[in-house]
Amino acid sequence: DTAVSQTSKYLVTQMGNDKSIKCEQNLGHDTMYWYKQDSKKFLKIMFSYNNKELIINETVPNRFSPKSPDKAHLNLHINSLELGDSAVYFCASSQGGGGRGKYEQYFGPGTRLTVT
Amino acid sequence: DAKTTQPTSMDCAEGRAANLPCNHSTISGNEYVYWYRQIHSQGPQYIIHGLKNNETNEMASLIITEDRKSSTLILPHATLRDTAVYYCIVRPMNTGFQKLVFGTGTRLLVSP
């Protein structure tokens, strides 16, 4: 009964290719996120969707395009991959909607993307 | 979001209590203190959070000083599986989908 799952644990691809990472959560949450953890282990948010609407969009190259077909899914598509895109990408979800602000985030296992 | 300061690394013997400090001297009145950890090759995991009172759950205890400028995460009986990077994060209380801003955390090594 995995809570937050991602399509692949590892992805290896060449520069210039396009790749997608899919994320699904079965927690009934209405908010989902994508984080990137680089080689120095810094973990930084990229995007967030609430009820299929983009609410957080950090300074990310427009080669990265998130898509949320429904509340339970948030996919990340990356065009024209570059060496610097090599990282671990984590999906997360929470029950948002304002209010008390106590909504912890649940993370997926991560997808290690290697661009050669 | 308020910045936090944590020691880079700490050691703890298995079975002993691990006390992980965090300084958040610029925290504002509407910000919670959250703790997450990341075990090697896994996604971050929520541990506990608090506003001003001490909190305890099945994983840990959180002690927040009266002036709220610092806190301590306590793992009462550390096990080898508690070896991880522990992140102290502060964030406003008025929204559920505020981003988490991770610092460098404390690398806790629990040894036999």
gemmi code that builds the backbone of each chain (N, CA, C; Angstrom):
import gemmi

chains = {
    "A": [
        ("ASP", (0.848, -1.197, 0.000), (0.000, 0.000, 0.000), (0.886, 1.251, 0.000)),
        ("THR", (1.627, 1.409, -1.118), (2.532, 2.540, -1.240), (1.750, 3.834, -1.238)),
        ("ALA", (2.218, 4.832, -0.471), (1.500, 6.085, -0.351), (1.796, 7.001, -1.537)),
        ("VAL", (3.071, 7.256, -1.786), (3.490, 8.088, -2.909), (4.466, 7.257, -3.735)),
        ("SER", (4.118, 7.042, -4.981), (4.965, 6.201, -5.825), (5.424, 6.973, -7.055)),
        ("GLN", (6.577, 6.599, -7.548), (7.124, 7.213, -8.754), (7.451, 6.111, -9.728)),
        ("THR", (7.386, 6.434, -11.023), (7.447, 5.388, -12.040), (8.760, 4.615, -12.041)),
        ("SER", (9.864, 5.316, -11.858), (11.134, 4.594, -11.935), (12.033, 5.004, -10.783)),
        ("LYS", (12.797, 4.068, -10.285), (13.792, 4.396, -9.265), (15.035, 4.983, -9.946)),
        ("TYR", (15.331, 4.490, -11.145), (16.494, 4.957, -11.884), (16.106, 5.219, -13.341)),
        ("LEU", (16.690, 6.298, -13.879), (16.524, 6.601, -15.301), (17.883, 7.031, -15.822)),
        ("VAL", (18.319, 6.415, -16.912), (19.574, 6.808, -17.533), (19.263, 7.164, -18.983)),
        ("THR", (19.723, 8.320, -19.406), (19.422, 8.767, -20.753), (20.531, 9.668, -21.259)),
        ("GLN", (20.467, 9.994, -22.523), (21.512, 10.815, -23.121), (21.073, 12.266, -23.242)),
        ("MET", (22.052, 13.124, -23.311), (21.786, 14.552, -23.516), (20.904, 14.752, -24.740)),
        ("GLY", (19.999, 15.693, -24.625), (19.126, 16.024, -25.739), (17.833, 15.241, -25.783)),
        ("ASN", (17.778, 14.132, -25.044), (16.541, 13.337, -25.012), (15.488, 14.008, -24.139)),
        ("ASP", (14.265, 13.493, -24.279), (13.154, 13.916, -23.412), (12.783, 12.746, -22.511)),
        ("LYS", (12.406, 13.083, -21.274), (12.013, 12.017, -20.336), (10.856, 12.496, -19.470)),
        ("SER", (10.050, 11.543, -19.028), (8.965, 11.863, -18.105), (9.086, 10.999, -16.854)),
        ("ILE", (8.743, 11.595, -15.725), (8.658, 10.868, -14.467), (7.228, 11.041, -13.962)),
        ("LYS", (6.604, 9.914, -13.643), (5.213, 9.987, -13.183), (5.140, 9.751, -11.686)),
        ("CYS", (4.202, 10.428, -11.064), (4.002, 10.299, -9.626), (2.532, 10.099, -9.334)),
        ("GLU", (2.269, 9.214, -8.390), (0.895, 8.950, -7.978), (0.843, 8.856, -6.462)),
        ("GLN", (-0.207, 9.397, -5.873), (-0.400, 9.259, -4.428), (-1.806, 8.717, -4.158)),
        ("ASN", (-1.870, 7.816, -3.191), (-3.170, 7.209, -2.831), (-3.618, 7.634, -1.445)),
        ("LEU", (-3.169, 8.817, -1.027), (-3.488, 9.317, 0.315), (-4.710, 10.232, 0.321)),
        ("GLY", (-5.247, 10.508, -0.853), (-6.394, 11.418, -0.924), (-6.005, 12.879, -0.752)),
        ("HIS", (-4.728, 13.190, -0.875), (-4.261, 14.572, -0.721), (-4.637, 15.416, -1.931)),
        ("ASP", (-4.686, 16.736, -1.702), (-5.049, 17.615, -2.815), (-3.873, 18.453, -3.315)),
        ("THR", (-2.695, 18.278, -2.728), (-1.534, 19.068, -3.121), (-0.356, 18.149, -3.380)),
        ("MET", (0.328, 18.388, -4.490), (1.481, 17.566, -4.834), (2.641, 18.460, -5.233)),
        ("TYR", (3.850, 17.909, -5.099), (5.076, 18.693, -5.274), (6.123, 17.887, -6.047)),
        ("TRP", (7.015, 18.616, -6.675), (8.250, 18.038, -7.192), (9.423, 18.768, -6.560)),
        ("TYR", (10.379, 17.964, -6.026), (11.616, 18.492, -5.471), (12.779, 17.903, -6.255)),
        ("LYS", (13.874, 18.632, -6.255), (15.100, 18.156, -6.901), (16.211, 18.128, -5.855)),
        ("GLN", (16.948, 17.009, -5.804), (18.104, 16.906, -4.902), (19.345, 16.713, -5.758)),
        ("ASP", (20.224, 17.685, -5.703), (21.397, 17.652, -6.577), (22.514, 16.800, -5.969)),
        ("SER", (23.651, 16.813, -6.634), (24.762, 15.946, -6.213), (25.325, 16.340, -4.858)),
        ("LYS", (25.107, 17.585, -4.456), (25.563, 18.031, -3.141), (24.495, 17.806, -2.080)),
        ("LYS", (23.453, 17.117, -2.444), (22.385, 16.713, -1.529), (21.458, 17.853, -1.127)),
        ("PHE", (21.546, 19.010, -1.805), (20.587, 20.067, -1.502), (19.241, 19.710, -2.094)),
        ("LEU", (18.207, 19.812, -1.286), (16.857, 19.448, -1.693), (16.055, 20.730, -1.876)),
        ("LYS", (15.533, 20.925, -3.099), (14.882, 22.195, -3.402), (13.582, 21.966, -4.167)),
        ("ILE", (12.578, 22.723, -3.794), (11.281, 22.561, -4.458), (11.349, 23.119, -5.878)),
        ("MET", (10.601, 22.467, -6.772), (10.509, 22.932, -8.144), (9.094, 23.443, -8.423)),
        ("PHE", (8.100, 22.583, -8.185), (6.711, 22.909, -8.506), (5.791, 22.389, -7.419)),
        ("SER", (4.599, 22.996, -7.373), (3.548, 22.453, -6.542), (2.202, 22.685, -7.218)),
        ("TYR", (1.326, 21.694, -7.105), (-0.026, 21.778, -7.642), (-1.018, 21.543, -6.513)),
        ("ASN", (-2.066, 22.354, -6.509), (-3.165, 22.155, -5.580), (-4.434, 21.988, -6.394)),
        ("ASN", (-5.110, 20.857, -6.228), (-6.308, 20.586, -7.017), (-6.083, 20.830, -8.509)),
        ("LYS", (-5.008, 20.330, -9.019), (-4.630, 20.375, -10.427), (-4.202, 21.764, -10.899)),
        ("GLU", (-4.081, 22.710, -9.978), (-3.649, 24.049, -10.383), (-2.235, 24.327, -9.887)),
        ("LEU", (-1.423, 24.909, -10.748), (-0.052, 25.238, -10.381), (-0.051, 26.368, -9.364)),
        ("ILE", (0.571, 26.142, -8.203), (0.605, 27.173, -7.171), (2.022, 27.601, -6.809)),
        ("ILE", (2.974, 26.754, -7.043), (4.377, 27.116, -6.806), (5.162, 26.763, -8.058)),
        ("ASN", (5.908, 27.736, -8.551), (6.751, 27.509, -9.715), (8.049, 28.242, -9.454)),
        ("GLU", (9.028, 27.511, -8.924), (10.303, 28.140, -8.634), (11.039, 28.425, -9.940)),
        ("THR", (12.187, 29.052, -9.838), (12.945, 29.402, -11.031), (13.518, 28.127, -11.644)),
        ("VAL", (12.757, 27.556, -12.529), (13.127, 26.296, -13.168), (13.116, 26.522, -14.676)),
        ("PRO", (14.101, 25.993, -15.412), (14.083, 26.160, -16.872), (12.776, 25.676, -17.475)),
        ("ASN", (12.324, 26.327, -18.531), (11.031, 25.925, -19.095), (11.122, 24.618, -19.871)),
        ("ARG", (12.271, 23.970, -19.841), (12.364, 22.602, -20.359), (11.643, 21.632, -19.416)),
        ("PHE", (11.397, 22.086, -18.191), (10.688, 21.259, -17.217), (9.217, 21.643, -17.246)),
        ("SER", (8.358, 20.691, -17.505), (6.931, 21.002, -17.552), (6.162, 19.981, -16.722)),
        ("PRO", (5.572, 20.439, -15.615), (4.747, 19.540, -14.819), (3.342, 19.478, -15.399)),
        ("LYS", (2.686, 18.336, -15.134), (1.295, 18.207, -15.551), (0.560, 17.398, -14.497)),
        ("SER", (-0.623, 17.877, -14.147), (-1.422, 17.185, -13.147), (-2.772, 16.828, -13.752)),
        ("PRO", (-2.926, 15.604, -14.238), (-4.204, 15.208, -14.851), (-5.352, 15.108, -13.842)),
        ("ASP", (-5.013, 14.804, -12.602), (-5.996, 14.782, -11.525), (-5.261, 14.953, -10.200)),
        ("LYS", (-6.014, 15.024, -9.112), (-5.392, 15.335, -7.822), (-4.392, 14.279, -7.373)),
        ("ALA", (-4.547, 13.063, -7.866), (-3.707, 11.968, -7.398), (-2.421, 11.805, -8.203)),
        ("HIS", (-2.279, 12.564, -9.270), (-1.129, 12.395, -10.158), (-0.457, 13.728, -10.474)),
        ("LEU", (0.863, 13.692, -10.460), (1.647, 14.847, -10.895), (2.851, 14.313, -11.644)),
        ("ASN", (2.903, 14.625, -12.929), (3.977, 14.129, -13.770), (4.953, 15.251, -14.087)),
        ("LEU", (6.180, 14.858, -14.336), (7.219, 15.837, -14.661), (7.842, 15.439, -15.989)),
        ("HIS", (7.733, 16.322, -16.964), (8.324, 16.067, -18.266), (9.511, 17.003, -18.461)),
        ("ILE", (10.616, 16.436, -18.936), (11.816, 17.235, -19.139), (12.249, 17.108, -20.599)),
        ("ASN", (12.328, 18.238, -21.271), (12.765, 18.258, -22.673), (14.264, 18.545, -22.766)),
        ("SER", (14.840, 18.068, -23.839), (16.235, 18.417, -24.170), (17.146, 18.314, -22.949)),
        ("LEU", (17.233, 17.141, -22.401), (17.977, 16.942, -21.161), (19.424, 17.378, -21.273)),
        ("GLU", (19.913, 17.965, -20.180), (21.297, 18.435, -20.100), (21.998, 17.691, -18.963)),
        ("LEU", (23.337, 17.721, -19.005), (24.105, 17.030, -17.969), (23.716, 17.504, -16.571)),
        ("GLY", (23.463, 18.808, -16.443), (23.130, 19.394, -15.151), (21.775, 18.974, -14.606)),
        ("ASP", (20.996, 18.294, -15.417), (19.696, 17.812, -14.944), (19.847, 16.524, -14.143)),
        ("SER", (21.032, 15.956, -14.142), (21.264, 14.739, -13.359), (21.049, 15.046, -11.885)),
        ("ALA", (20.166, 14.308, -11.268), (19.787, 14.563, -9.877), (18.801, 13.489, -9.463)),
        ("VAL", (18.407, 13.573, -8.196), (17.300, 12.728, -7.733), (16.064, 13.612, -7.630)),
        ("TYR", (14.984, 13.176, -8.229), (13.738, 13.942, -8.232), (12.734, 13.251, -7.321)),
        ("PHE", (12.216, 14.029, -6.375), (11.255, 13.493, -5.411), (9.891, 14.126, -5.632)),
        ("CYS", (8.894, 13.281, -5.617), (7.515, 13.733, -5.610), (7.025, 13.699, -4.160)),
        ("ALA", (6.122, 14.595, -3.815), (5.556, 14.613, -2.470), (4.100, 15.039, -2.545)),
        ("SER", (3.370, 14.762, -1.483), (1.983, 15.215, -1.431), (1.638, 15.633, -0.018)),
        ("SER", (0.608, 16.461, 0.088), (0.105, 16.869, 1.397), (-1.354, 17.235, 1.253)),
        ("GLN", (-2.009, 17.361, 2.398), (-3.379, 17.828, 2.382), (-3.336, 19.321, 2.657)),
        ("GLY", (-3.472, 20.101, 1.656), (-3.357, 21.545, 1.789), (-4.701, 22.181, 1.991)),
        ("GLY", (-4.862, 23.377, 1.508), (-6.142, 24.063, 1.597), (-6.205, 25.115, 2.663)),
        ("GLY", (-5.056, 25.517, 3.175), (-5.051, 26.597, 4.145), (-5.449, 26.130, 5.521)),
        ("GLY", (-5.658, 27.048, 6.401), (-6.070, 26.674, 7.746), (-4.912, 26.620, 8.709)),
        ("ARG", (-4.760, 25.507, 9.373), (-3.831, 25.450, 10.499), (-2.380, 25.339, 10.084)),
        ("GLY", (-2.105, 24.963, 8.870), (-0.718, 24.855, 8.446), (0.007, 23.676, 9.046)),
        ("LYS", (-0.703, 22.641, 9.395), (-0.033, 21.506, 10.027), (0.197, 20.370, 9.048)),
        ("TYR", (0.118, 20.663, 7.785), (0.019, 19.586, 6.805), (1.389, 19.098, 6.384)),
        ("GLU", (1.809, 17.993, 7.000), (3.097, 17.421, 6.658), (3.069, 16.854, 5.258)),
        ("GLN", (4.235, 16.789, 4.656), (4.359, 16.274, 3.298), (4.896, 14.847, 3.328)),
        ("TYR", (4.352, 14.042, 2.426), (4.779, 12.655, 2.301), (5.521, 12.512, 0.984)),
        ("PHE", (6.707, 11.949, 1.051), (7.585, 11.891, -0.121), (7.606, 10.502, -0.745)),
        ("GLY", (7.806, 10.493, -2.052), (8.021, 9.250, -2.769), (9.460, 8.788, -2.613)),
        ("PRO", (9.795, 7.662, -3.226), (11.127, 7.084, -3.056), (12.217, 7.774, -3.873)),
        ("GLY", (11.801, 8.641, -4.789), (12.789, 9.348, -5.596), (13.102, 8.631, -6.895)),
        ("THR", (13.472, 9.415, -7.898), (13.920, 8.887, -9.185), (15.294, 9.482, -9.468)),
        ("ARG", (16.277, 8.618, -9.555), (17.636, 9.091, -9.850), (17.798, 9.174, -11.360)),
        ("LEU", (17.873, 10.387, -11.846), (18.036, 10.621, -13.282), (19.499, 10.890, -13.582)),
        ("THR", (20.049, 10.112, -14.492), (21.435, 10.295, -14.915), (21.448, 10.629, -16.395)),
        ("VAL", (22.031, 11.769, -16.710), (22.128, 12.205, -18.107), (23.583, 12.072, -18.547)),
        ("THR", (23.796, 11.318, -19.608), (25.182, 11.082, -20.067), (25.460, 11.786, -21.394)),
    ],
    "B": [
        ("ASP", (10.762, 32.483, 4.754), (10.874, 31.499, 5.821), (12.097, 31.792, 6.673)),
        ("ALA", (11.983, 31.539, 7.994), (13.110, 31.781, 8.880), (14.216, 30.802, 8.563)),
        ("LYS", (15.457, 31.212, 8.762), (16.566, 30.307, 8.526), (16.813, 29.488, 9.787)),
        ("THR", (17.384, 28.327, 9.602), (17.732, 27.460, 10.720), (19.197, 27.125, 10.654)),
        ("THR", (19.781, 26.845, 11.822), (21.173, 26.442, 11.923), (21.237, 25.143, 12.697)),
        ("GLN", (21.924, 24.165, 12.097), (22.061, 22.860, 12.739), (23.523, 22.423, 12.658)),
        ("PRO", (23.967, 21.607, 13.621), (25.323, 21.057, 13.491), (25.396, 20.156, 12.270)),
        ("THR", (26.565, 20.110, 11.685), (26.733, 19.327, 10.459), (26.563, 17.841, 10.717)),
        ("SER", (27.101, 17.369, 11.817), (27.022, 15.941, 12.093), (27.028, 15.687, 13.592)),
        ("MET", (26.478, 14.521, 13.956), (26.465, 14.083, 15.349), (26.582, 12.575, 15.373)),
        ("ASP", (27.128, 12.076, 16.466), (27.209, 10.633, 16.681), (26.373, 10.271, 17.896)),
        ("CYS", (25.884, 9.037, 17.889), (25.102, 8.559, 19.024), (25.298, 7.052, 19.118)),
        ("ALA", (25.391, 6.554, 20.349), (25.485, 5.107, 20.544), (24.085, 4.510, 20.516)),
        ("GLU", (23.999, 3.340, 19.929), (22.714, 2.636, 19.860), (22.125, 2.457, 21.252)),
        ("GLY", (20.841, 2.740, 21.370), (20.150, 2.600, 22.640), (20.150, 3.858, 23.495)),
        ("ARG", (21.026, 4.791, 23.157), (21.066, 6.043, 23.901), (20.147, 7.064, 23.244)),
        ("ALA", (19.880, 8.129, 23.975), (19.063, 9.200, 23.413), (19.897, 10.063, 22.479)),
        ("ALA", (19.312, 10.409, 21.359), (19.944, 11.353, 20.427), (19.230, 12.688, 20.550)),
        ("ASN", (19.997, 13.728, 20.852), (19.436, 15.071, 21.006), (19.980, 15.957, 19.901)),
        ("LEU", (19.113, 16.327, 18.976), (19.550, 17.116, 17.829), (19.064, 18.551, 17.978)),
        ("PRO", (20.004, 19.495, 18.085), (19.603, 20.891, 18.282), (19.355, 21.620, 16.972)),
        ("CYS", (18.564, 22.666, 17.079), (18.307, 23.535, 15.936), (18.126, 24.963, 16.436)),
        ("ASN", (18.803, 25.869, 15.794), (18.647, 27.283, 16.136), (17.809, 27.965, 15.071)),
        ("HIS", (16.773, 28.662, 15.505), (15.912, 29.418, 14.572), (15.580, 30.754, 15.220)),
        ("SER", (16.623, 31.538, 15.450), (16.488, 32.758, 16.239), (15.616, 33.823, 15.570)),
        ("THR", (15.403, 33.715, 14.256), (14.584, 34.730, 13.569), (13.160, 34.238, 13.319)),
        ("ILE", (12.762, 33.189, 13.994), (11.420, 32.646, 13.792), (10.365, 33.684, 14.176)),
        ("SER", (9.288, 33.718, 13.418), (8.226, 34.666, 13.743), (7.057, 33.918, 14.391)),
        ("GLY", (6.149, 34.691, 14.951), (5.103, 34.111, 15.777), (4.171, 33.144, 15.064)),
        ("ASN", (4.079, 33.253, 13.740), (3.145, 32.390, 13.020), (3.849, 31.221, 12.344)),
        ("GLU", (5.062, 30.922, 12.746), (5.810, 29.838, 12.105), (5.929, 28.608, 13.002)),
        ("TYR", (5.652, 27.454, 12.409), (5.846, 26.177, 13.071), (7.287, 25.715, 12.881)),
        ("VAL", (7.725, 24.838, 13.781), (8.989, 24.129, 13.635), (8.687, 22.700, 13.207)),
        ("TYR", (9.238, 22.292, 12.089), (9.066, 20.938, 11.578), (10.407, 20.204, 11.584)),
        ("TRP", (10.324, 18.894, 11.769), (11.500, 18.056, 11.605), (11.177, 16.951, 10.601)),
        ("TYR", (12.103, 16.791, 9.671), (12.066, 15.700, 8.713), (13.406, 14.984, 8.784)),
        ("ARG", (13.434, 13.756, 8.291), (14.715, 13.072, 8.152), (14.764, 12.367, 6.809)),
        ("GLN", (15.992, 12.135, 6.352), (16.181, 11.436, 5.090), (17.199, 10.332, 5.304)),
        ("ILE", (16.692, 9.123, 5.276), (17.555, 7.951, 5.340), (18.164, 7.745, 3.959)),
        ("HIS", (19.365, 7.242, 3.927), (20.102, 7.098, 2.679), (19.257, 6.429, 1.590)),
        ("SER", (19.239, 7.084, 0.416), (18.552, 6.561, -0.773), (17.032, 6.503, -0.624)),
        ("GLN", (16.495, 7.245, 0.334), (15.044, 7.307, 0.478), (14.571, 8.753, 0.415)),
        ("GLY", (13.264, 8.929, 0.288), (12.698, 10.266, 0.344), (12.628, 10.769, 1.767)),
        ("PRO", (12.577, 12.083, 1.943), (12.431, 12.627, 3.299), (11.178, 12.097, 3.976)),
        ("GLN", (11.256, 12.011, 5.289), (10.163, 11.467, 6.093), (9.823, 12.458, 7.192)),
        ("TYR", (8.551, 12.775, 7.312), (8.092, 13.663, 8.375), (8.291, 12.989, 9.732)),
        ("ILE", (8.760, 13.776, 10.720), (8.916, 13.227, 12.069), (7.925, 13.863, 13.025)),
        ("ILE", (7.977, 15.180, 13.153), (7.183, 15.856, 14.175), (7.160, 17.348, 13.880)),
        ("HIS", (6.202, 18.051, 14.447), (6.200, 19.502, 14.335), (5.593, 20.104, 15.605)),
        ("GLY", (5.846, 21.415, 15.798), (5.281, 22.087, 16.961), (5.297, 23.586, 16.768)),
        ("LEU", (4.519, 24.268, 17.597), (4.456, 25.728, 17.538), (5.170, 26.344, 18.742)),
        ("LYS", (4.679, 26.038, 19.926), (5.373, 26.544, 21.113), (5.410, 25.535, 22.248)),
        ("ASN", (4.472, 24.605, 22.243), (4.490, 23.585, 23.287), (5.367, 22.409, 22.877)),
        ("ASN", (5.861, 21.681, 23.862), (6.602, 20.464, 23.569), (5.648, 19.429, 22.992)),
        ("GLU", (6.169, 18.634, 22.086), (5.348, 17.629, 21.424), (6.045, 16.279, 21.485)),
        ("THR", (5.233, 15.221, 21.511), (5.766, 13.861, 21.496), (4.886, 13.000, 20.618)),
        ("ASN", (5.511, 12.155, 19.825), (4.764, 11.133, 19.098), (5.549, 9.831, 19.163)),
        ("GLU", (5.134, 8.869, 18.356), (5.755, 7.552, 18.469), (7.199, 7.552, 17.974)),
        ("MET", (7.571, 8.568, 17.243), (8.935, 8.595, 16.709), (9.893, 9.397, 17.582)),
        ("ALA", (9.424, 10.535, 18.106), (10.357, 11.448, 18.747), (9.627, 12.438, 19.645)),
        ("SER", (10.439, 13.231, 20.348), (9.922, 14.359, 21.116), (10.553, 15.633, 20.586)),
        ("LEU", (9.788, 16.713, 20.673), (10.270, 18.016, 20.240), (10.163, 18.973, 21.412)),
        ("ILE", (11.310, 19.543, 21.772), (11.348, 20.506, 22.855), (11.643, 21.874, 22.247)),
        ("ILE", (10.749, 22.828, 22.463), (10.922, 24.178, 21.930), (11.127, 25.122, 23.108)),
        ("THR", (12.172, 25.937, 23.045), (12.435, 26.854, 24.148), (11.316, 27.886, 24.257)),
        ("GLU", (11.232, 28.487, 25.428), (10.129, 29.413, 25.678), (10.151, 30.609, 24.723)),
        ("ASP", (11.334, 31.062, 24.359), (11.424, 32.193, 23.420), (11.318, 31.742, 21.966)),
        ("ARG", (11.213, 30.435, 21.766), (11.038, 29.803, 20.460), (12.232, 30.013, 19.531)),
        ("LYS", (13.357, 30.409, 20.056), (14.501, 30.653, 19.182), (15.325, 29.406, 18.932)),
        ("SER", (15.029, 28.345, 19.615), (15.732, 27.103, 19.349), (14.842, 25.928, 19.747)),
        ("SER", (15.212, 24.760, 19.240), (14.462, 23.555, 19.585), (15.418, 22.370, 19.565)),
        ("THR", (14.958, 21.265, 20.152), (15.741, 20.034, 20.178), (14.837, 18.872, 19.823)),
        ("LEU", (15.282, 18.092, 18.884), (14.591, 16.850, 18.545), (15.239, 15.738, 19.348)),
        ("ILE", (14.424, 14.949, 20.033), (14.959, 13.869, 20.858), (14.452, 12.531, 20.338)),
        ("LEU", (15.406, 11.664, 19.994), (15.089, 10.269, 19.694), (15.453, 9.497, 20.962)),
        ("PRO", (14.485, 9.024, 21.721), (14.788, 8.548, 23.087), (15.694, 7.329, 23.154)),
        ("HIS", (15.563, 6.429, 22.209), (16.394, 5.217, 22.192), (16.820, 4.970, 20.751)),
        ("ALA", (17.913, 5.611, 20.370), (18.319, 5.559, 18.965), (18.677, 4.132, 18.543)),
        ("THR", (18.289, 3.788, 17.322), (18.668, 2.499, 16.743), (19.498, 2.757, 15.487)),
        ("LEU", (20.094, 1.706, 14.970), (20.924, 1.853, 13.768), (20.097, 2.414, 12.606)),
        ("ARG", (18.804, 2.093, 12.595), (17.936, 2.566, 11.512), (17.631, 4.055, 11.599)),
        ("ASP", (18.023, 4.681, 12.701), (17.835, 6.130, 12.826), (18.973, 6.912, 12.189)),
        ("THR", (19.982, 6.226, 11.697), (21.051, 6.916, 10.977), (20.464, 7.577, 9.741)),
        ("ALA", (20.617, 8.903, 9.664), (19.964, 9.667, 8.600), (20.418, 11.121, 8.692)),
        ("VAL", (19.993, 11.912, 7.733), (20.154, 13.368, 7.807), (18.848, 13.946, 8.343)),
        ("TYR", (18.951, 14.750, 9.391), (17.775, 15.320, 10.045), (17.692, 16.803, 9.716)),
        ("TYR", (16.526, 17.216, 9.226), (16.311, 18.594, 8.813), (15.323, 19.280, 9.748)),
        ("CYS", (15.726, 20.440, 10.200), (14.849, 21.310, 10.991), (14.366, 22.412, 10.048)),
        ("ILE", (13.064, 22.613, 9.965), (12.488, 23.554, 9.006), (11.441, 24.390, 9.725)),
        ("VAL", (11.414, 25.684, 9.436), (10.324, 26.510, 9.956), (9.494, 27.013, 8.782)),
        ("ARG", (8.206, 27.077, 8.986), (7.319, 27.531, 7.917), (6.059, 28.135, 8.511)),
        ("PRO", (5.445, 29.048, 7.774), (4.245, 29.714, 8.288), (3.107, 28.737, 8.508)),
        ("MET", (2.219, 29.080, 9.414), (1.141, 28.184, 9.770), (-0.114, 28.386, 8.953)),
        ("ASN", (-0.181, 29.419, 8.152), (-1.470, 29.771, 7.568), (-1.747, 29.203, 6.198)),
        ("THR", (-0.916, 28.297, 5.768), (-1.212, 27.665, 4.489), (-0.767, 26.225, 4.525)),
        ("GLY", (-1.523, 25.380, 3.907), (-1.174, 23.964, 3.918), (-0.205, 23.586, 2.834)),
        ("PHE", (-0.071, 24.429, 1.791), (0.782, 24.002, 0.702), (1.987, 24.903, 0.522)),
        ("GLN", (2.449, 25.449, 1.615), (3.700, 26.204, 1.575), (4.853, 25.258, 1.315)),
        ("LYS", (5.812, 25.710, 0.556), (6.944, 24.855, 0.223), (7.812, 24.615, 1.448)),
        ("LEU", (8.457, 23.483, 1.485), (9.449, 23.187, 2.507), (10.805, 23.662, 2.004)),
        ("VAL", (11.502, 24.438, 2.829), (12.835, 24.912, 2.469), (13.830, 24.128, 3.306)),
        ("PHE", (14.537, 23.213, 2.665), (15.479, 22.348, 3.362), (16.842, 23.025, 3.439)),
        ("GLY", (17.461, 22.941, 4.622), (18.841, 23.381, 4.766), (19.763, 22.202, 4.561)),
        ("THR", (20.913, 22.247, 5.200), (21.890, 21.166, 5.041), (21.683, 20.051, 6.064)),
        ("GLY", (20.950, 20.318, 7.124), (20.619, 19.282, 8.083), (21.780, 18.812, 8.930)),
        ("THR", (21.462, 17.869, 9.822), (22.457, 17.216, 10.676), (22.540, 15.745, 10.286)),
        ("ARG", (23.728, 15.308, 9.993), (23.915, 13.888, 9.674), (24.135, 13.147, 10.980)),
        ("LEU", (23.177, 12.328, 11.375), (23.264, 11.547, 12.613), (23.744, 10.147, 12.287)),
        ("LEU", (24.810, 9.751, 12.950), (25.330, 8.390, 12.789), (25.125, 7.656, 14.107)),
        ("VAL", (24.331, 6.607, 14.067), (24.106, 5.778, 15.242), (24.979, 4.536, 15.111)),
        ("SER", (25.810, 4.325, 16.119), (26.770, 3.215, 16.056), (26.458, 2.158, 17.099)),
        ("PRO", (26.835, 0.903, 16.817), (26.576, -0.186, 17.776), (27.353, 0.025, 19.066)),
    ],
}
model = gemmi.Model(1)
for chain_id, residues in chains.items():
    chain = gemmi.Chain(chain_id)
    for i, (resn, *xyz) in enumerate(residues, 1):
        res = gemmi.Residue()
        res.name, res.seqid = resn, gemmi.SeqId(i, " ")
        for name, pos in zip(("N", "CA", "C"), xyz):
            atom = gemmi.Atom()
            atom.name, atom.element = name, gemmi.Element(name[0])
            atom.pos, atom.b_iso = gemmi.Position(*pos), 0.0
            res.add_atom(atom)
        chain.add_residue(res)
    model.add_chain(chain)
structure = gemmi.Structure()
structure.add_model(model)
structure.setup_entities()
